Amino acid sequence: MRARPATVALAAAVALTALAAPAASAGTPAGKPAPCAEKDLTVRAEPSDGSDGVIALSVRNDAARACLVDGAPTVTYGELDGAALPVPEPRHGGRTLAGHHTLHAAVRSLSDSEDAEKDARTVMSLHVSAVPDHDGRTFQVLKLGAPAGLRVYEPVTTLWQPSPARAAQVLLEETTGRGVLAV
């Protein structure tokens, strides 16, 4: 079977358009940055200034270009199953992290519930990842102000925020029921 000239011309035009268009990352919608490379991120955890059992988290993009992290950090504890629940619930699509900028989150490890006292587990490490596919980084809780271990029961984490103060405010408001904040 012979190709028609119009079909050949259309196929050639489509091929030329594809070659001329800027390359997009696989799985990334047009206009969205690609997911951050793990080598370009610095993840940190430190004790919060205000609350016992609250850890301040940050992620810095050490690259010049913006990239995409998850909407909230993935925080797991020692050998326990599951991760801290993000509050409020993250939107789909992740969060853009500009080049050479830092985002912040706060994670509370122990709920205020009555069951927390009897059912809390104690761990000696905390693991944080800004992108679920990354290995992330493990922190020893001794260095996070918990020399006897970190007690964990119904942990929650904020979405990534522009400042440590904003992350602390969101965590307080979300865990005390004083309002639901958007990013």
Backbone as CSV, one residue per row, in Angstrom:
resi,resn,N_x,N_y,N_z,CA_x,CA_y,CA_z,C_x,C_y,C_z
1,MET,0.844,-1.165,0.000,0.000,0.000,0.000,0.889,1.228,0.000
2,ARG,0.485,2.213,-0.766,1.263,3.424,-0.927,0.710,4.539,-0.047
3,ALA,1.587,5.301,0.626,1.158,6.429,1.462,0.738,7.586,0.585
4,ARG,-0.285,8.273,0.998,-0.724,9.446,0.252,0.196,10.619,0.574
5,PRO,0.408,11.519,-0.374,1.285,12.667,-0.130,0.842,13.503,1.072
6,ALA,-0.458,13.672,1.262,-0.930,14.481,2.389,-0.558,13.817,3.712
7,THR,-0.665,12.487,3.796,-0.326,11.761,5.015,1.160,11.875,5.307
8,VAL,1.977,11.763,4.270,3.428,11.887,4.434,3.778,13.297,4.907
9,ALA,3.147,14.311,4.326,3.420,15.689,4.719,2.998,15.934,6.167
10,LEU,1.832,15.391,6.561,1.365,15.559,7.939,2.317,14.867,8.915
11,ALA,2.748,13.675,8.601,3.674,12.943,9.461,4.996,13.693,9.589
12,ALA,5.480,14.266,8.499,6.722,15.033,8.536,6.570,16.272,9.403
13,ALA,5.420,16.943,9.296,5.177,18.145,10.099,5.120,17.807,11.592
14,VAL,4.465,16.696,11.939,4.381,16.276,13.332,5.770,15.939,13.863
15,ALA,6.566,15.246,13.065,7.924,14.880,13.483,8.780,16.123,13.689
16,LEU,8.688,17.104,12.807,9.465,18.334,12.939,9.017,19.124,14.173
17,THR,7.717,19.148,14.435,7.212,19.846,15.612,7.749,19.195,16.878
18,ALA,7.768,17.877,16.903,8.266,17.158,18.075,9.744,17.439,18.288
19,LEU,10.514,17.546,17.204,11.935,17.826,17.326,12.180,19.255,17.792
20,ALA,11.357,20.179,17.360,11.553,21.589,17.695,11.053,21.928,19.092
21,ALA,10.116,21.143,19.631,9.556,21.430,20.950,10.582,21.136,22.030
22,PRO,10.612,21.916,23.108,11.532,21.619,24.198,11.189,20.274,24.826
23,ALA,12.210,19.572,25.222,11.995,18.249,25.807,11.371,18.384,27.187
24,ALA,10.299,17.667,27.408,9.649,17.647,28.718,10.055,16.369,29.420
25,SER,10.114,16.416,30.729,10.446,15.216,31.483,9.294,14.239,31.390
26,ALA,9.639,12.975,31.353,8.609,11.944,31.286,7.722,12.037,32.511
27,GLY,6.417,12.045,32.295,5.477,12.071,33.392,5.245,13.445,33.990
28,THR,5.871,14.489,33.444,5.710,15.833,33.974,4.863,16.646,33.027
29,PRO,3.732,17.194,33.475,2.898,18.016,32.605,3.669,19.246,32.132
30,ALA,3.294,19.744,30.957,3.953,20.920,30.406,3.859,22.067,31.405
31,GLY,4.949,22.788,31.582,4.972,23.918,32.487,5.318,23.571,33.930
32,LYS,5.277,22.321,34.300,5.635,21.895,35.656,7.102,21.489,35.656
33,PRO,7.822,21.815,36.738,9.214,21.355,36.798,9.272,19.841,37.019
34,ALA,10.406,19.282,36.722,10.635,17.850,36.937,10.798,17.584,38.434
35,PRO,10.570,16.357,38.866,10.825,16.034,40.273,12.286,16.327,40.627
36,CYS,12.515,16.729,41.851,13.869,17.039,42.302,14.729,15.779,42.296
37,ALA,15.968,15.941,41.902,16.944,14.854,42.004,17.411,14.798,43.457
38,GLU,17.564,13.621,43.977,17.939,13.489,45.385,19.271,14.173,45.686
39,LYS,20.198,14.128,44.741,21.508,14.746,44.950,21.420,16.268,45.070
40,ASP,20.321,16.867,44.617,20.149,18.316,44.668,19.450,18.802,45.934
41,LEU,19.028,17.878,46.800,18.265,18.263,47.993,19.071,18.055,49.271
42,THR,18.904,18.988,50.195,19.434,18.836,51.543,18.242,18.799,52.490
43,VAL,18.051,17.668,53.156,16.947,17.484,54.100,17.512,17.605,55.506
44,ARG,16.828,18.388,56.342,17.280,18.580,57.717,16.130,18.353,58.694
45,ALA,16.481,17.953,59.912,15.525,17.826,61.017,16.212,18.353,62.262
46,GLU,15.458,19.085,63.076,15.993,19.604,64.338,14.853,19.795,65.316
47,PRO,15.174,19.840,66.609,14.103,20.049,67.588,13.436,21.400,67.343
48,SER,12.138,21.460,67.574,11.455,22.745,67.424,11.761,23.602,68.645
49,ASP,11.588,24.881,68.494,11.848,25.797,69.606,10.768,25.730,70.671
50,GLY,9.535,25.437,70.240,8.422,25.575,71.161,7.910,24.328,71.825
51,SER,7.697,23.249,71.113,6.939,22.127,71.652,7.754,20.854,71.760
52,ASP,7.548,20.176,72.881,8.157,18.871,73.079,7.497,17.886,72.120
53,GLY,8.273,17.053,71.474,7.723,16.068,70.545,7.463,16.612,69.153
54,VAL,7.814,17.877,68.902,7.661,18.467,67.574,9.053,18.637,66.977
55,ILE,9.195,18.169,65.753,10.468,18.269,65.040,10.275,19.220,63.868
56,ALA,11.215,20.146,63.709,11.203,21.075,62.576,11.968,20.433,61.428
57,LEU,11.368,20.421,60.233,11.977,19.830,59.054,12.213,20.908,58.008
58,SER,13.210,20.686,57.167,13.416,21.586,56.036,14.010,20.802,54.877
59,VAL,13.767,21.321,53.677,14.375,20.769,52.474,14.856,21.950,51.639
60,ARG,16.120,21.885,51.233,16.714,22.945,50.419,17.051,22.383,49.052
61,ASN,16.707,23.153,48.018,17.066,22.811,46.644,18.421,23.450,46.375
62,ASP,19.460,22.648,46.302,20.814,23.154,46.082,21.117,23.413,44.610
63,ALA,20.190,23.074,43.722,20.366,23.300,42.291,19.849,24.695,41.923
64,ALA,20.206,25.149,40.740,19.775,26.470,40.268,18.344,26.446,39.733
65,ARG,17.897,25.311,39.234,16.565,25.213,38.637,15.523,24.750,39.640
66,ALA,14.306,25.218,39.440,13.191,24.769,40.269,12.921,23.295,39.999
67,CYS,12.412,22.621,41.005,12.046,21.215,40.853,10.847,20.935,41.739
68,LEU,10.353,19.724,41.688,9.124,19.356,42.371,9.407,18.383,43.520
69,VAL,8.912,18.738,44.726,8.935,17.822,45.865,7.488,17.408,46.121
70,ASP,7.284,16.422,46.974,5.931,16.020,47.332,5.279,17.161,48.120
71,GLY,3.958,17.167,48.237,3.259,18.227,48.953,3.613,18.288,50.421
72,ALA,3.987,17.155,51.001,4.375,17.066,52.413,5.544,16.096,52.515
73,PRO,6.365,16.245,53.534,7.451,15.281,53.701,6.898,13.902,54.066
74,THR,7.610,12.874,53.677,7.297,11.525,54.126,8.148,11.290,55.365
75,VAL,7.492,11.100,56.509,8.189,10.950,57.786,7.814,9.602,58.381
76,THR,8.827,8.758,58.601,8.604,7.458,59.230,9.476,7.367,60.480
77,TYR,9.114,6.439,61.350,9.748,6.341,62.667,10.361,4.969,62.888
78,GLY,11.668,4.939,63.104,12.358,3.696,63.426,11.879,2.539,62.578
79,GLU,11.498,1.467,63.247,11.012,0.270,62.558,9.485,0.201,62.508
80,LEU,8.805,1.276,62.874,7.345,1.271,62.878,6.807,1.336,61.454
81,ASP,5.652,0.732,61.234,4.987,0.794,59.934,4.251,2.119,59.800
82,GLY,4.120,2.578,58.569,3.343,3.776,58.300,4.165,5.044,58.407
83,ALA,3.528,6.130,58.030,4.175,7.442,58.030,3.266,8.446,58.718
84,ALA,3.838,9.576,59.093,3.052,10.662,59.684,2.010,11.120,58.668
85,LEU,0.823,11.381,59.141,-0.285,11.810,58.294,-0.151,13.298,57.994
86,PRO,-0.177,13.687,56.705,-0.079,15.121,56.385,-1.377,15.854,56.749
87,VAL,-1.220,17.054,57.345,-2.361,17.912,57.644,-2.067,19.321,57.150
88,PRO,-2.996,19.971,56.454,-4.197,19.390,55.888,-3.838,18.415,54.768
89,GLU,-4.829,17.743,54.234,-4.584,16.769,53.165,-3.952,17.475,51.971
90,PRO,-2.838,16.932,51.454,-2.158,17.611,50.339,-2.932,17.496,49.036
91,ARG,-2.780,18.523,48.215,-3.339,18.480,46.864,-2.416,17.631,45.997
92,HIS,-2.950,17.169,44.889,-2.132,16.388,43.959,-1.171,17.306,43.230
93,GLY,-0.061,16.770,42.780,0.846,17.527,41.937,2.112,17.996,42.602
94,GLY,2.243,17.858,43.892,3.476,18.231,44.553,3.613,19.725,44.769
95,ARG,4.801,20.113,45.173,5.102,21.507,45.502,6.379,21.911,44.780
96,THR,6.341,23.050,44.113,7.524,23.546,43.411,8.486,24.141,44.427
97,LEU,9.747,23.758,44.307,10.817,24.272,45.160,11.803,25.005,44.261
98,ALA,11.830,26.328,44.383,12.699,27.152,43.542,14.164,26.827,43.812
99,GLY,14.992,27.097,42.824,16.423,26.874,42.977,16.987,27.680,44.136
100,HIS,17.833,27.044,44.940,18.495,27.670,46.088,17.515,28.206,47.139
101,HIS,16.343,27.608,47.233,15.352,27.987,48.233,15.078,26.819,49.174
102,THR,14.441,27.129,50.297,14.150,26.139,51.321,12.665,26.169,51.663
103,LEU,12.100,24.988,51.875,10.736,24.846,52.377,10.819,24.208,53.763
104,HIS,9.773,24.420,54.575,9.782,23.965,55.965,8.503,23.204,56.291
105,ALA,8.616,22.288,57.229,7.458,21.547,57.743,7.691,21.302,59.225
106,ALA,6.635,20.933,59.917,6.738,20.555,61.331,6.013,19.232,61.494
107,VAL,6.603,18.332,62.277,5.997,17.031,62.513,5.815,16.831,64.015
108,ARG,4.610,16.426,64.393,4.306,16.122,65.789,4.206,14.612,65.905
109,SER,4.975,14.033,66.801,5.063,12.580,66.904,4.050,11.949,67.838
110,LEU,3.558,12.704,68.802,2.693,12.136,69.824,1.400,12.947,69.913
111,SER,0.272,12.277,69.728,-1.014,12.981,69.788,-1.370,13.305,71.235
112,ASP,-2.366,14.153,71.392,-2.851,14.539,72.726,-3.945,13.600,73.229
113,SER,-4.190,12.499,72.543,-5.288,11.608,72.917,-4.971,10.824,74.189
114,GLU,-6.017,10.329,74.814,-5.856,9.513,76.028,-5.105,8.217,75.731
115,ASP,-5.309,7.664,74.543,-4.653,6.413,74.170,-3.148,6.577,73.979
116,ALA,-2.700,7.786,73.719,-1.285,8.016,73.454,-0.418,7.594,74.634
117,GLU,-0.858,7.875,75.838,-0.061,7.548,77.029,0.199,6.050,77.158
118,LYS,-0.810,5.237,76.893,-0.632,3.789,77.086,-0.148,3.067,75.826
119,ASP,-0.434,3.618,74.630,-0.114,2.898,73.404,1.074,3.454,72.613
120,ALA,1.673,4.536,73.076,2.799,5.126,72.343,3.977,4.155,72.308
121,ARG,4.683,4.184,71.203,5.898,3.375,71.039,7.089,4.329,71.054
122,THR,8.223,3.859,71.469,9.438,4.670,71.514,10.386,4.217,70.421
123,VAL,10.895,5.182,69.653,11.832,4.886,68.566,13.115,5.679,68.779
124,MET,14.160,5.241,68.119,15.453,5.902,68.243,15.891,6.608,66.963
125,SER,15.037,6.563,65.919,15.387,7.261,64.679,14.132,7.757,63.973
126,LEU,14.351,8.748,63.134,13.302,9.381,62.347,13.828,9.453,60.918
127,HIS,12.992,9.084,59.947,13.420,9.090,58.549,12.555,10.080,57.770
128,VAL,13.203,10.949,56.979,12.502,11.997,56.251,12.897,11.961,54.783
129,SER,11.884,12.067,53.914,12.109,12.157,52.481,11.204,13.246,51.914
130,ALA,11.749,14.056,50.999,10.961,15.122,50.366,10.257,14.635,49.112
131,VAL,10.754,13.549,48.544,10.167,12.931,47.351,10.032,11.442,47.680
132,PRO,8.826,10.880,47.587,8.619,9.494,48.012,9.561,8.468,47.379
133,ASP,10.011,8.704,46.159,10.901,7.752,45.487,12.347,7.839,45.966
134,HIS,12.677,8.846,46.750,14.050,9.024,47.227,14.324,8.187,48.463
135,ASP,15.604,7.935,48.706,16.006,7.232,49.922,15.779,8.093,51.156
136,GLY,15.921,9.411,51.028,15.740,10.305,52.157,16.912,10.251,53.115
137,ARG,16.662,10.708,54.327,17.729,10.794,55.322,17.195,10.342,56.683
138,THR,18.013,9.602,57.410,17.649,9.128,58.740,18.373,9.964,59.789
139,PHE,17.632,10.362,60.825,18.165,11.173,61.914,18.039,10.384,63.210
140,GLN,19.085,10.380,64.018,19.030,9.754,65.337,18.331,10.722,66.283
141,VAL,17.329,10.244,67.022,16.532,11.138,67.857,17.342,11.734,69.007
142,LEU,18.441,11.108,69.376,19.330,11.675,70.389,19.754,13.082,69.969
143,LYS,20.045,13.252,68.679,20.467,14.556,68.164,19.286,15.503,67.952
144,LEU,18.074,14.988,68.114,16.873,15.809,67.962,16.250,16.162,69.315
145,GLY,17.034,16.033,70.372,16.566,16.419,71.699,15.766,15.361,72.426
146,ALA,15.883,14.103,72.010,15.143,13.021,72.666,16.109,11.887,73.042
147,PRO,16.956,12.103,74.065,17.976,11.100,74.403,17.406,9.757,74.858
148,ALA,16.184,9.736,75.389,15.564,8.476,75.830,14.698,7.863,74.731
149,GLY,14.693,8.475,73.562,13.872,7.998,72.457,12.695,8.928,72.228
150,LEU,12.112,8.820,71.069,10.984,9.665,70.682,9.718,8.827,70.766
151,ARG,8.753,9.287,71.553,7.481,8.576,71.691,6.600,8.913,70.503
152,VAL,5.963,7.872,69.937,5.182,8.035,68.715,3.792,7.433,68.891
153,TYR,2.782,8.246,68.557,1.396,7.768,68.505,0.617,8.757,67.649
154,GLU,0.027,8.298,66.584,-0.737,9.111,65.634,0.026,10.366,65.190
155,PRO,1.211,10.172,64.602,2.004,11.326,64.180,1.376,12.055,62.992
156,VAL,1.576,13.368,62.953,1.105,14.198,61.841,2.225,15.138,61.410
157,THR,2.205,15.503,60.139,3.164,16.462,59.606,2.427,17.511,58.782
158,THR,2.973,18.697,58.751,2.388,19.744,57.921,2.829,19.551,56.478
159,LEU,2.137,20.229,55.593,2.612,20.344,54.223,3.839,21.240,54.260
160,TRP,4.604,21.247,53.164,5.756,22.148,53.088,5.260,23.585,53.126
161,GLN,5.909,24.410,53.914,5.531,25.808,54.121,6.720,26.722,53.788
162,PRO,6.457,28.020,53.575,7.547,28.932,53.209,8.473,29.313,54.358
163,SER,8.060,29.093,55.622,8.917,29.465,56.750,8.695,28.508,57.918
164,PRO,9.678,28.432,58.834,9.484,27.594,60.021,8.314,28.084,60.886
165,ALA,8.144,29.403,60.978,7.042,29.951,61.778,5.691,29.544,61.200
166,ARG,5.572,29.574,59.892,4.321,29.175,59.236,4.056,27.684,59.463
167,ALA,5.099,26.861,59.389,4.928,25.419,59.633,4.452,25.177,61.064
168,ALA,5.031,25.871,62.027,4.622,25.723,63.424,3.179,26.188,63.619
169,GLN,2.809,27.275,62.959,1.441,27.798,63.069,0.433,26.813,62.484
170,VAL,0.741,26.272,61.317,-0.158,25.306,60.682,-0.315,24.074,61.569
171,LEU,0.789,23.575,62.113,0.717,22.397,62.980,-0.153,22.682,64.200
172,LEU,0.029,23.812,64.831,-0.775,24.171,65.994,-2.251,24.259,65.629
173,GLU,-2.562,24.949,64.563,-3.962,25.123,64.183,-4.610,23.811,63.741
174,GLU,-3.872,22.987,63.036,-4.431,21.720,62.561,-4.611,20.709,63.684
175,THR,-3.742,20.727,64.677,-3.842,19.731,65.744,-4.709,20.166,66.906
176,THR,-5.042,21.449,66.975,-5.912,21.921,68.051,-7.320,22.208,67.570
177,GLY,-7.547,22.091,66.253,-8.866,22.340,65.695,-9.221,23.797,65.610
178,ARG,-8.223,24.644,65.623,-8.478,26.090,65.567,-8.561,26.626,64.145
179,GLY,-8.768,25.766,63.203,-8.892,26.224,61.834,-8.197,25.286,60.881
180,VAL,-8.587,25.364,59.654,-7.949,24.568,58.601,-7.283,25.559,57.675
181,LEU,-5.995,25.425,57.528,-5.220,26.351,56.721,-4.848,25.727,55.391
182,ALA,-4.874,26.523,54.368,-4.386,26.086,53.065,-2.921,26.442,52.970
183,VAL,-2.270,25.897,51.971,-0.853,26.174,51.755,-0.680,27.596,51.322
